[in-house]
Amino acid sequence: MTAHQNKLVGEGLTYDDVLLVPAYSEVLPREVNIQTKFTRNITLNVPVVSAAMDTVTES
């Protein structure tokens, strides 16, 4: 196994495997950090999410 393969996640999930249930939260919107690390040197101040289509996002 190469060093690159060691960094890969062993389990993948699809959208059918995850269910988000709305609920009350103590977290205020202004306390949330939506930064996304794009590269080591580039941080985006917007959340980046995958497309909700199995044909676009493969696991």
Summary of the structure (lengths in Angstrom):
residues: 59
radius of gyration: 15.7
end to end distance: 20.1
largest distance: 44.3
contacts: 58
relative contact order: 0.17
helix: 17%
strand: 7%
